[in-house]
Amino acid sequence: MQKLTLSQSLGQKLSPQQIQFIKLLQVPTAELESRIEEELEVNPALEEGEEDETPLQSQEESVAETEEKKEEEVKSEDEINVEDYLRDDDFSGYKMQGDGEDFEDKEMPISTSATLNEQLLSQLGYLRLDERQVKIGEQLIGSIESDGYIRRDIEAIINDLMFAQNIETDEDEIEDILFKIQEFDPAGIGARNLQECLLIQLERLHEQNPNTRLAYDIIDRCFDEFTKKHYAKIIKKLNLEDEEDIKPAIEIITKLNPKPGGISTGGLVKTQYIIPDFILTNNEGDLEIALNSRNAPELKVSSSYSDMFEAYAKSDKKDKKLKETVSFVKQKLDSAKWFIDAIRQRQQTLLKTMRTIVNYQYEYFLTGDESKLRPMILKDIAEKIDMDISTVSRVANSKSIQTEFGTFMLKYFFSEGIATDSGEDVSSREVKNELKKLIDAEDKSKPLSDDKLESLLREKGYTIARRTVAKYREQLGLPVARLRKELL
């Protein structure tokens, strides 16, 4: 038998205003402008500019008092049209700071360069192929990825042709047309793997000298050994004397293009610029922090919408349409107030957090010397500003600061601590810098192993395990010793 029970629970739930603030907090400056512009477009009660002196709250209180006095009469002959309130309002010209010109009517230069796919289809037209072969060629070109490779299995392409174009074919016919496409420019296009890509380019070289032929043999017969830089095995397998014999061939191979599709991306090439959220100024040792002006826009509540409340308060009678109008206006006004408050709170939180970070890393921001960076984690800053770690994380995420010695992402200043022999804690970034110096200065014919790097770092006073050396090396994008080996 089913029973009905009544239970009571207590839980926390974020308000719409808190959710809006959290979302705005993690938005970088580059995206904040578009976010504000979006809000200006959807909410006509929000405008850009300095706030009016008349507080909105007093207007709302006046409206509330008027509503209490009018509870009765509603007469149809005194209907108020919503359009009467909105007729004189002009909400069409909202612009962000710096939007002094209208770009819609201007001609913007657009790149006319053909895409990789278009270039290949154009070259396909020069081959003497029948209609059936052209469709197979188009299917193959459509399977070429942006880096120039075909990674889709031949069997899958055969199935695509059967189901999509009702063309029955086999692997021999597919490969026959694929080999024709592999003769297209750029060299190496249409390869199914790196080895085939390099072989196509080596076949295309006009200089058929002994070194080019040796380079072809190395890729053809010793590809695995080449990728692992096992030069001794290559020498033995090809019956050569020493490393001097293969050095010219290796140089030829290293000049080949492993991503032939990358040189013909086509379309617009977008350059991404970092817009700093903060600007740091060193005024004779006094470090001053300022928000980027784009981070601190002046927003206000529309005076036209505020006047609607005054008109409603002075009205002797009301009807259903007037109620609906005022409900709509109040909703937009509340939304505008919430958004303005969220922007202000965002600015205050950003500045408070950044000032704390600068104070914590004062020696670094004063000199720009990376060795002055102190170990710092999110918790250190959260405790000082009395906020949650997640708040500091949102501030640090995708934000940057402009200094006299460069523009840096805020995450750059956060690092774990490493104990030295003297008992002091140093930033892991300092250890990484020392590690990179050791690798840059090593003998490339005999690169340093992780064990050797660990020993050298310990000699410098950094107590660090070999696995930590490997982790930092990978974070720096540096391969293992075997793959750093070069023929000198």
One Martini backbone bead per residue (centre of mass of N, CA, C, O) as a GRO file, in nm:
protein
  488
    1MET     BB    1   0.096   0.037   0.023
    2GLN     BB    2   0.061   0.362  -0.027
    3LYS     BB    3   0.240   0.654   0.095
    4LEU     BB    4   0.213   0.969   0.237
    5THR     BB    5   0.470   1.218   0.257
    6LEU     BB    6   0.623   1.477   0.463
    7SER     BB    7   0.895   1.693   0.376
    8GLN     BB    8   1.184   1.878   0.497
    9SER     BB    9   1.412   2.111   0.334
   10LEU     BB   10   1.749   2.250   0.311
   11GLY     BB   11   1.865   2.485   0.061
   12GLN     BB   12   2.072   2.604  -0.197
   13LYS     BB   13   2.010   2.890  -0.424
   14LEU     BB   14   2.060   3.058  -0.700
   15SER     BB   15   2.017   3.352  -0.819
   16PRO     BB   16   1.989   3.530  -1.103
   17GLN     BB   17   2.203   3.738  -1.016
   18GLN     BB   18   2.431   3.539  -0.944
   19ILE     BB   19   2.450   3.405  -1.218
   20GLN     BB   20   2.519   3.662  -1.375
   21PHE     BB   21   2.780   3.728  -1.224
   22ILE     BB   22   2.936   3.466  -1.282
   23LYS     BB   23   2.935   3.497  -1.589
   24LEU     BB   24   3.076   3.781  -1.599
   25LEU     BB   25   3.342   3.713  -1.444
   26GLN     BB   26   3.455   3.502  -1.681
   27VAL     BB   27   3.460   3.733  -1.875
   28PRO     BB   28   3.638   3.875  -2.100
   29THR     BB   29   3.694   4.172  -2.251
   30ALA     BB   30   3.649   4.078  -2.550
   31GLU     BB   31   3.339   3.976  -2.458
   32LEU     BB   32   3.195   4.205  -2.301
   33GLU     BB   33   3.095   4.391  -2.524
   34SER     BB   34   2.900   4.187  -2.658
   35ARG     BB   35   2.734   4.136  -2.402
   36ILE     BB   36   2.632   4.428  -2.369
   37GLU     BB   37   2.512   4.463  -2.650
   38GLU     BB   38   2.306   4.239  -2.616
   39GLU     BB   39   2.156   4.372  -2.376
   40LEU     BB   40   2.081   4.637  -2.526
   41GLU     BB   41   1.898   4.494  -2.741
   42VAL     BB   42   1.693   4.334  -2.535
   43ASN     BB   43   1.708   4.607  -2.339
   44PRO     BB   44   1.556   4.923  -2.347
   45ALA     BB   45   1.621   5.001  -2.030
   46LEU     BB   46   1.914   5.008  -2.143
   47GLU     BB   47   2.199   5.228  -2.114
   48GLU     BB   48   2.446   5.446  -2.215
   49GLY     BB   49   2.582   5.603  -1.931
   50GLU     BB   50   2.503   5.817  -1.697
   51GLU     BB   51   2.337   5.845  -1.422
   52ASP     BB   52   2.068   5.954  -1.287
   53GLU     BB   53   1.949   6.126  -1.012
   54THR     BB   54   1.689   5.973  -1.020
   55PRO     BB   55   1.565   5.737  -0.842
   56LEU     BB   56   1.407   5.439  -0.905
   57GLN     BB   57   1.284   5.361  -0.633
   58SER     BB   58   1.088   5.606  -0.596
   59GLN     BB   59   0.917   5.536  -0.842
   60GLU     BB   60   0.820   5.256  -0.745
   61GLU     BB   61   0.686   5.354  -0.486
   62SER     BB   62   0.477   5.534  -0.625
   63VAL     BB   63   0.337   5.309  -0.776
   64ALA     BB   64   0.253   5.136  -0.532
   65GLU     BB   65   0.071   5.350  -0.400
   66THR     BB   66  -0.127   5.384  -0.638
   67GLU     BB   67  -0.227   5.086  -0.646
   68GLU     BB   68  -0.363   5.088  -0.360
   69LYS     BB   69  -0.584   5.315  -0.438
   70LYS     BB   70  -0.641   5.128  -0.704
   71GLU     BB   71  -0.910   4.876  -0.718
   72GLU     BB   72  -1.128   4.944  -0.920
   73GLU     BB   73  -1.194   5.100  -1.184
   74VAL     BB   74  -1.278   4.994  -1.530
   75LYS     BB   75  -1.261   5.168  -1.842
   76SER     BB   76  -1.280   5.144  -2.183
   77GLU     BB   77  -1.275   5.456  -2.272
   78ASP     BB   78  -0.974   5.476  -2.107
   79GLU     BB   79  -0.779   5.352  -2.280
   80ILE     BB   80  -0.438   5.249  -2.295
   81ASN     BB   81  -0.185   5.262  -2.512
   82VAL     BB   82   0.119   5.128  -2.546
   83GLU     BB   83   0.222   5.316  -2.782
   84ASP     BB   84   0.212   5.582  -2.619
   85TYR     BB   85   0.479   5.505  -2.461
   86LEU     BB   86   0.667   5.411  -2.725
   87ARG     BB   87   0.669   5.627  -2.955
   88ASP     BB   88   0.917   5.830  -2.840
   89ASP     BB   89   1.111   5.601  -2.838
   90ASP     BB   90   1.475   5.564  -2.876
   91PHE     BB   91   1.649   5.237  -2.932
   92SER     BB   92   1.856   5.230  -3.196
   93GLY     BB   93   2.153   5.378  -3.088
   94TYR     BB   94   2.325   5.161  -2.968
   95LYS     BB   95   2.662   5.196  -2.840
   96MET     BB   96   2.977   5.148  -2.809
   97GLN     BB   97   3.274   5.224  -2.721
   98GLY     BB   98   3.401   5.357  -3.029
   99ASP     BB   99   3.126   5.361  -3.212
  100GLY     BB  100   3.144   5.615  -3.442
  101GLU     BB  101   3.079   5.414  -3.678
  102ASP     BB  102   2.934   5.295  -3.980
  103PHE     BB  103   3.002   4.971  -4.129
  104GLU     BB  104   2.773   4.864  -4.320
  105ASP     BB  105   2.844   5.057  -4.590
  106LYS     BB  106   3.115   4.927  -4.602
  107GLU     BB  107   3.386   4.808  -4.766
  108MET     BB  108   3.519   4.489  -4.723
  109PRO     BB  109   3.787   4.302  -4.730
  110ILE     BB  110   3.801   3.991  -4.917
  111SER     BB  111   3.907   3.694  -4.951
  112THR     BB  112   3.990   3.511  -5.275
  113SER     BB  113   4.106   3.260  -5.189
  114ALA     BB  114   4.135   2.939  -5.231
  115THR     BB  115   4.065   2.649  -5.132
  116LEU     BB  116   4.181   2.340  -5.114
  117ASN     BB  117   3.938   2.206  -5.249
  118GLU     BB  118   3.928   2.396  -5.499
  119GLN     BB  119   4.211   2.338  -5.605
  120LEU     BB  120   4.170   2.031  -5.652
  121LEU     BB  121   3.924   2.050  -5.842
  122SER     BB  122   4.070   2.209  -6.057
  123GLN     BB  123   4.286   1.985  -6.117
  124LEU     BB  124   4.081   1.763  -6.192
  125GLY     BB  125   3.989   1.905  -6.467
  126TYR     BB  126   4.271   1.823  -6.622
  127LEU     BB  127   4.174   1.549  -6.633
  128ARG     BB  128   4.106   1.251  -6.822
  129LEU     BB  129   3.784   1.202  -6.725
  130ASP     BB  130   3.514   1.055  -6.653
  131GLU     BB  131   3.226   1.085  -6.483
  132ARG     BB  132   3.287   0.860  -6.281
  133GLN     BB  133   3.579   0.949  -6.201
  134VAL     BB  134   3.505   1.229  -6.099
  135LYS     BB  135   3.330   1.135  -5.860
  136ILE     BB  136   3.558   0.986  -5.721
  137GLY     BB  137   3.748   1.229  -5.695
  138GLU     BB  138   3.552   1.403  -5.525
  139GLN     BB  139   3.537   1.204  -5.289
  140LEU     BB  140   3.838   1.214  -5.218
  141ILE     BB  141   3.864   1.520  -5.175
  142GLY     BB  142   3.640   1.526  -4.949
  143SER     BB  143   3.840   1.335  -4.758
  144ILE     BB  144   4.025   1.566  -4.718
  145GLU     BB  145   4.195   1.716  -4.488
  146SER     BB  146   4.336   2.010  -4.372
  147ASP     BB  147   4.639   1.863  -4.375
  148GLY     BB  148   4.612   1.651  -4.646
  149TYR     BB  149   4.468   1.392  -4.546
  150ILE     BB  150   4.370   1.042  -4.577
  151ARG     BB  151   4.184   0.851  -4.322
  152ARG     BB  152   3.994   0.707  -4.486
  153ASP     BB  153   3.888   0.421  -4.577
  154ILE     BB  154   3.848   0.265  -4.870
  155GLU     BB  155   3.594   0.102  -4.793
  156ALA     BB  156   3.431   0.352  -4.704
  157ILE     BB  157   3.438   0.496  -4.981
  158ILE     BB  158   3.293   0.274  -5.135
  159ASN     BB  159   3.030   0.295  -4.968
  160ASP     BB  160   2.968   0.590  -5.027
  161LEU     BB  161   2.934   0.555  -5.337
  162MET     BB  162   2.705   0.349  -5.326
  163PHE     BB  163   2.490   0.513  -5.142
  164ALA     BB  164   2.519   0.814  -5.265
  165GLN     BB  165   2.591   0.739  -5.606
  166ASN     BB  166   2.572   0.452  -5.728
  167ILE     BB  167   2.883   0.341  -5.713
  168GLU     BB  168   3.066   0.076  -5.837
  169THR     BB  169   3.367  -0.037  -5.677
  170ASP     BB  170   3.724  -0.057  -5.614
  171GLU     BB  171   4.038  -0.044  -5.488
  172ASP     BB  172   4.193  -0.005  -5.757
  173GLU     BB  173   4.035   0.240  -5.863
  174ILE     BB  174   4.078   0.426  -5.625
  175GLU     BB  175   4.395   0.425  -5.630
  176ASP     BB  176   4.433   0.530  -5.916
  177ILE     BB  177   4.305   0.813  -5.852
  178LEU     BB  178   4.474   0.882  -5.603
  179PHE     BB  179   4.752   0.895  -5.748
  180LYS     BB  180   4.669   1.142  -5.916
  181ILE     BB  181   4.616   1.335  -5.674
  182GLN     BB  182   4.916   1.306  -5.558
  183GLU     BB  183   5.018   1.503  -5.807
  184PHE     BB  184   4.931   1.737  -5.676
  185ASP     BB  185   4.895   2.048  -5.547
  186PRO     BB  186   5.057   1.996  -5.295
  187ALA     BB  187   5.302   1.818  -5.191
  188GLY     BB  188   5.146   1.525  -5.035
  189ILE     BB  189   4.872   1.507  -5.120
  190GLY     BB  190   4.663   1.234  -5.019
  191ALA     BB  191   4.779   1.103  -4.790
  192ARG     BB  192   4.761   0.831  -4.540
  193ASN     BB  193   5.051   0.913  -4.431
  194LEU     BB  194   5.359   1.022  -4.349
  195GLN     BB  195   5.527   0.837  -4.523
  196GLU     BB  196   5.379   0.891  -4.792
  197CYS     BB  197   5.421   1.198  -4.792
  198LEU     BB  198   5.735   1.193  -4.807
  199LEU     BB  199   5.763   1.018  -5.061
  200ILE     BB  200   5.620   1.209  -5.257
  201GLN     BB  201   5.823   1.445  -5.220
  202LEU     BB  202   6.082   1.286  -5.303
  203GLU     BB  203   5.981   1.218  -5.591
  204ARG     BB  204   5.954   1.535  -5.675
  205LEU     BB  205   6.239   1.574  -5.677
  206HIS     BB  206   6.485   1.683  -5.901
  207GLU     BB  207   6.722   1.591  -5.716
  208GLN     BB  208   6.882   1.291  -5.819
  209ASN     BB  209   7.068   1.225  -5.577
  210PRO     BB  210   7.213   1.031  -5.344
  211ASN     BB  211   7.071   1.179  -5.102
  212THR     BB  212   6.779   1.150  -5.204
  213ARG     BB  213   6.780   0.840  -5.227
  214LEU     BB  214   6.850   0.794  -4.928
  215ALA     BB  215   6.602   0.935  -4.812
  216TYR     BB  216   6.402   0.736  -4.938
  217ASP     BB  217   6.513   0.480  -4.797
  218ILE     BB  218   6.467   0.569  -4.506
  219ILE     BB  219   6.154   0.597  -4.532
  220ASP     BB  220   6.095   0.316  -4.664
  221ARG     BB  221   6.290   0.120  -4.459
  222CYS     BB  222   6.335   0.338  -4.182
  223PHE     BB  223   6.095   0.487  -4.036
  224ASP     BB  224   6.095   0.401  -3.737
  225GLU     BB  225   6.391   0.480  -3.683
  226PHE     BB  226   6.359   0.778  -3.758
  227THR     BB  227   6.136   0.861  -3.544
  228LYS     BB  228   6.354   0.751  -3.307
  229LYS     BB  229   6.656   0.814  -3.379
  230HIS     BB  230   6.802   0.537  -3.493
  231TYR     BB  231   7.088   0.570  -3.652
  232ALA     BB  232   7.242   0.305  -3.612
  233LYS     BB  233   7.025   0.124  -3.748
  234ILE     BB  234   7.031   0.258  -4.023
  235ILE     BB  235   7.326   0.205  -4.092
  236LYS     BB  236   7.304  -0.104  -4.073
  237LYS     BB  237   7.063  -0.153  -4.276
  238LEU     BB  238   7.228   0.026  -4.519
  239ASN     BB  239   7.538  -0.015  -4.517
  240LEU     BB  240   7.696   0.196  -4.350
  241GLU     BB  241   7.937   0.371  -4.173
  242ASP     BB  242   7.818   0.659  -4.068
  243GLU     BB  243   7.667   0.959  -3.983
  244GLU     BB  244   7.783   1.119  -4.228
  245ASP     BB  245   7.618   0.963  -4.452
  246ILE     BB  246   7.314   1.069  -4.339
  247LYS     BB  247   7.302   1.376  -4.291
  248PRO     BB  248   7.203   1.495  -4.570
  249ALA     BB  249   6.937   1.327  -4.576
  250ILE     BB  250   6.814   1.437  -4.314
  251GLU     BB  251   6.798   1.732  -4.409
  252ILE     BB  252   6.595   1.680  -4.635
  253ILE     BB  253   6.364   1.566  -4.458
  254THR     BB  254   6.333   1.816  -4.257
  255LYS     BB  255   6.224   2.003  -4.515
  256LEU     BB  256   5.968   1.877  -4.516
  257ASN     BB  257   5.606   1.853  -4.536
  258PRO     BB  258   5.380   1.717  -4.297
  259LYS     BB  259   5.148   1.958  -4.389
  260PRO     BB  260   5.025   2.030  -4.691
  261GLY     BB  261   4.741   2.170  -4.616
  262GLY     BB  262   4.852   2.424  -4.444
  263ILE     BB  263   4.927   2.618  -4.708
  264SER     BB  264   4.589   2.601  -4.800
  265THR     BB  265   4.342   2.732  -4.625
  266GLY     BB  266   4.218   2.980  -4.679
  267GLY     BB  267   4.066   3.249  -4.644
  268LEU     BB  268   4.060   3.397  -4.349
  269VAL     BB  269   4.311   3.545  -4.149
  270LYS     BB  270   4.318   3.536  -3.806
  271THR     BB  271   4.407   3.775  -3.564
  272GLN     BB  272   4.491   3.743  -3.228
  273TYR     BB  273   4.422   3.964  -2.967
  274ILE     BB  274   4.525   4.088  -2.663
  275ILE     BB  275   4.304   4.203  -2.413
  276PRO     BB  276   4.350   4.366  -2.143
  277ASP     BB  277   4.209   4.389  -1.818
  278PHE     BB  278   4.484   4.505  -1.711
  279ILE     BB  279   4.681   4.789  -1.580
  280LEU     BB  280   5.025   4.838  -1.513
  281THR     BB  281   5.185   5.084  -1.298
  282ASN     BB  282   5.510   5.228  -1.242
  283ASN     BB  283   5.538   5.466  -0.966
  284GLU     BB  284   5.811   5.456  -0.817
  285GLY     BB  285   5.708   5.162  -0.676
  286ASP     BB  286   5.407   5.226  -0.741
  287LEU     BB  287   5.152   5.003  -0.788
  288GLU     BB  288   4.912   5.040  -1.046
  289ILE     BB  289   4.564   4.960  -1.088
  290ALA     BB  290   4.372   4.907  -1.394
  291LEU     BB  291   4.101   4.907  -1.578
  292ASN     BB  292   3.985   4.851  -1.857
  293SER     BB  293   3.760   5.053  -2.012
  294ARG     BB  294   3.598   4.801  -2.130
  295ASN     BB  295   3.542   4.696  -1.823
  296ALA     BB  296   3.400   5.007  -1.757
  297PRO     BB  297   3.104   5.077  -1.822
  298GLU     BB  298   2.846   5.309  -1.881
  299LEU     BB  299   2.541   5.253  -1.712
  300LYS     BB  300   2.177   5.285  -1.757
  301VAL     BB  301   1.863   5.385  -1.705
  302SER     BB  302   1.600   5.457  -1.879
  303SER     BB  303   1.416   5.747  -1.888
  304SER     BB  304   1.168   5.654  -2.046
  305TYR     BB  305   1.093   5.420  -1.852
  306SER     BB  306   1.070   5.594  -1.597
  307ASP     BB  307   0.834   5.775  -1.701
  308MET     BB  308   0.616   5.556  -1.697
  309PHE     BB  309   0.580   5.557  -1.391
  310GLU     BB  310   0.484   5.846  -1.363
  311ALA     BB  311   0.236   5.819  -1.544
  312TYR     BB  312   0.100   5.602  -1.370
  313ALA     BB  313   0.086   5.765  -1.101
  314LYS     BB  314  -0.098   6.005  -1.238
  315SER     BB  315  -0.314   5.821  -1.294
  316ASP     BB  316  -0.659   5.772  -1.237
  317LYS     BB  317  -0.670   5.525  -1.435
  318LYS     BB  318  -0.717   5.175  -1.512
  319ASP     BB  319  -0.615   4.897  -1.713
  320LYS     BB  320  -0.515   4.610  -1.856
  321LYS     BB  321  -0.301   4.735  -2.047
  322LEU     BB  322  -0.153   4.896  -1.830
  323LYS     BB  323  -0.064   4.660  -1.662
  324GLU     BB  324   0.103   4.520  -1.882
  325THR     BB  325   0.296   4.752  -1.930
  326VAL     BB  326   0.411   4.778  -1.642
  327SER     BB  327   0.513   4.491  -1.620
  328PHE     BB  328   0.715   4.515  -1.852
  329VAL     BB  329   0.876   4.759  -1.747
  330LYS     BB  330   0.962   4.638  -1.474
  331GLN     BB  331   1.120   4.401  -1.588
  332LYS     BB  332   1.330   4.574  -1.746
  333LEU     BB  333   1.430   4.740  -1.504
  334ASP     BB  334   1.530   4.506  -1.330
  335SER     BB  335   1.725   4.392  -1.538
  336ALA     BB  336   1.903   4.646  -1.557
  337LYS     BB  337   1.985   4.662  -1.259
  338TRP     BB  338   2.120   4.383  -1.241
  339PHE     BB  339   2.333   4.433  -1.460
  340ILE     BB  340   2.471   4.678  -1.334
  341ASP     BB  341   2.546   4.537  -1.067
  342ALA     BB  342   2.716   4.309  -1.195
  343ILE     BB  343   2.929   4.492  -1.322
  344ARG     BB  344   3.024   4.627  -1.061
  345GLN     BB  345   3.098   4.367  -0.909
  346ARG     BB  346   3.306   4.277  -1.114
  347GLN     BB  347   3.502   4.514  -1.083
  348GLN     BB  348   3.559   4.480  -0.781
  349THR     BB  349   3.663   4.187  -0.791
  350LEU     BB  350   3.893   4.225  -0.991
  351LEU     BB  351   4.053   4.441  -0.832
  352LYS     BB  352   4.087   4.289  -0.565
  353THR     BB  353   4.238   4.045  -0.682
  354MET     BB  354   4.471   4.192  -0.834
  355ARG     BB  355   4.593   4.341  -0.592
  356THR     BB  356   4.667   4.083  -0.438
  357ILE     BB  357   4.857   3.963  -0.651
  358VAL     BB  358   5.057   4.201  -0.659
  359ASN     BB  359   5.135   4.191  -0.360
  360TYR     BB  360   5.238   3.896  -0.364
  361GLN     BB  361   5.415   3.980  -0.649
  362TYR     BB  362   5.588   4.244  -0.617
  363GLU     BB  363   5.882   4.179  -0.712
  364TYR     BB  364   5.804   4.100  -0.995
  365PHE     BB  365   5.640   4.362  -1.087
  366LEU     BB  366   5.895   4.546  -1.043
  367THR     BB  367   6.110   4.368  -1.246
  368GLY     BB  368   6.043   4.082  -1.415
  369ASP     BB  369   6.164   3.855  -1.243
  370GLU     BB  370   6.111   3.515  -1.231
  371SER     BB  371   6.271   3.453  -0.962
  372LYS     BB  372   6.044   3.631  -0.791
  373LEU     BB  373   5.845   3.414  -0.793
  374ARG     BB  374   5.594   3.297  -0.604
  375PRO     BB  375   5.429   3.072  -0.456
  376MET     BB  376   5.087   3.024  -0.599
  377ILE     BB  377   4.752   2.983  -0.508
  378LEU     BB  378   4.420   3.020  -0.495
  379LYS     BB  379   4.398   3.007  -0.183
  380ASP     BB  380   4.577   3.250  -0.110
  381ILE     BB  381   4.379   3.464  -0.231
  382ALA     BB  382   4.107   3.381  -0.106
  383GLU     BB  383   4.192   3.440   0.193
  384LYS     BB  384   4.258   3.752   0.155
  385ILE     BB  385   3.953   3.821   0.019
  386ASP     BB  386   3.723   3.642   0.128
  387MET     BB  387   3.688   3.401  -0.090
  388ASP     BB  388   3.626   3.184  -0.315
  389ILE     BB  389   3.805   2.983  -0.521
  390SER     BB  390   3.609   3.001  -0.767
  391THR     BB  391   3.632   3.307  -0.799
  392VAL     BB  392   3.935   3.322  -0.859
  393SER     BB  393   3.922   3.134  -1.103
  394ARG     BB  394   3.738   3.322  -1.277
  395VAL     BB  395   3.937   3.558  -1.284
  396ALA     BB  396   4.189   3.396  -1.403
  397ASN     BB  397   4.017   3.325  -1.636
  398SER     BB  398   4.108   3.478  -1.934
  399LYS     BB  399   4.305   3.677  -1.801
  400SER     BB  400   4.489   3.995  -1.822
  401ILE     BB  401   4.813   4.175  -1.805
  402GLN     BB  402   4.965   4.492  -1.833
  403THR     BB  403   5.310   4.554  -1.866
  404GLU     BB  404   5.637   4.665  -1.909
  405PHE     BB  405   5.713   4.331  -1.982
  406GLY     BB  406   5.417   4.258  -2.065
  407THR     BB  407   5.163   4.018  -2.145
  408PHE     BB  408   4.960   3.834  -1.905
  409MET     BB  409   4.834   3.569  -1.776
  410LEU     BB  410   4.717   3.494  -1.464
  411LYS     BB  411   4.810   3.192  -1.457
  412TYR     BB  412   5.119   3.251  -1.457
  413PHE     BB  413   5.127   3.325  -1.128
  414PHE     BB  414   5.053   3.027  -1.087
  415SER     BB  415   5.221   2.809  -0.846
  416GLU     BB  416   5.402   2.575  -0.720
  417GLY     BB  417   5.606   2.445  -0.469
  418ILE     BB  418   5.969   2.424  -0.414
  419ALA     BB  419   6.213   2.275  -0.241
  420THR     BB  420   6.509   2.359  -0.103
  421ASP     BB  421   6.803   2.311   0.065
  422SER     BB  422   6.740   2.580   0.243
  423GLY     BB  423   6.401   2.565   0.277
  424GLU     BB  424   6.287   2.705   0.042
  425ASP     BB  425   6.039   2.841  -0.163
  426VAL     BB  426   5.974   2.780  -0.505
  427SER     BB  427   5.886   2.816  -0.811
  428SER     BB  428   5.813   2.608  -1.073
  429ARG     BB  429   5.900   2.813  -1.289
  430GLU     BB  430   6.195   2.829  -1.208
  431VAL     BB  431   6.256   2.530  -1.263
  432LYS     BB  432   6.180   2.533  -1.563
  433ASN     BB  433   6.394   2.736  -1.649
  434GLU     BB  434   6.635   2.562  -1.566
  435LEU     BB  435   6.563   2.321  -1.743
  436LYS     BB  436   6.577   2.472  -2.017
  437LYS     BB  437   6.872   2.558  -1.996
  438LEU     BB  438   6.992   2.273  -1.991
  439ILE     BB  439   6.875   2.182  -2.268
  440ASP     BB  440   6.990   2.416  -2.445
  441ALA     BB  441   7.306   2.341  -2.345
  442GLU     BB  442   7.324   2.079  -2.464
  443ASP     BB  443   7.437   1.800  -2.625
  444LYS     BB  444   7.280   1.696  -2.914
  445SER     BB  445   7.441   1.419  -2.946
  446LYS     BB  446   7.402   1.409  -2.602
  447PRO     BB  447   7.148   1.401  -2.436
  448LEU     BB  448   6.973   1.453  -2.151
  449SER     BB  449   6.853   1.285  -1.910
  450ASP     BB  450   6.634   1.281  -1.651
  451ASP     BB  451   6.845   1.191  -1.443
  452LYS     BB  452   7.054   1.411  -1.510
  453LEU     BB  453   6.868   1.653  -1.461
  454GLU     BB  454   6.816   1.593  -1.166
  455SER     BB  455   7.112   1.622  -1.071
  456LEU     BB  456   7.155   1.918  -1.169
  457LEU     BB  457   6.926   2.041  -0.995
  458ARG     BB  458   7.041   1.954  -0.722
  459GLU     BB  459   7.303   2.120  -0.752
  460LYS     BB  460   7.115   2.392  -0.749
  461GLY     BB  461   6.888   2.312  -0.503
  462TYR     BB  462   6.668   2.122  -0.637
  463THR     BB  463   6.412   1.929  -0.504
  464ILE     BB  464   6.369   1.661  -0.739
  465ALA     BB  465   6.205   1.440  -0.923
  466ARG     BB  466   6.208   1.260  -1.210
  467ARG     BB  467   5.897   1.278  -1.268
  468THR     BB  468   5.898   1.588  -1.251
  469VAL     BB  469   6.086   1.639  -1.482
  470ALA     BB  470   5.903   1.505  -1.694
  471LYS     BB  471   5.659   1.691  -1.651
  472TYR     BB  472   5.799   1.964  -1.713
  473ARG     BB  473   5.902   1.888  -1.995
  474GLU     BB  474   5.618   1.845  -2.117
  475GLN     BB  475   5.511   2.134  -2.051
  476LEU     BB  476   5.748   2.255  -2.247
  477GLY     BB  477   5.760   2.065  -2.511
  478LEU     BB  478   5.978   1.835  -2.448
  479PRO     BB  479   6.148   1.578  -2.535
  480VAL     BB  480   6.317   1.321  -2.519
  481ALA     BB  481   6.643   1.256  -2.559
  482ARG     BB  482   6.627   1.082  -2.821
  483LEU     BB  483   6.451   1.321  -2.976
  484ARG     BB  484   6.698   1.545  -2.937
  485LYS     BB  485   6.873   1.428  -3.136
  486GLU     BB  486   7.163   1.529  -3.330
  487LEU     BB  487   7.336   1.593  -3.626
  488LEU     BB  488   7.674   1.743  -3.635
   0.00000   0.00000   0.00000
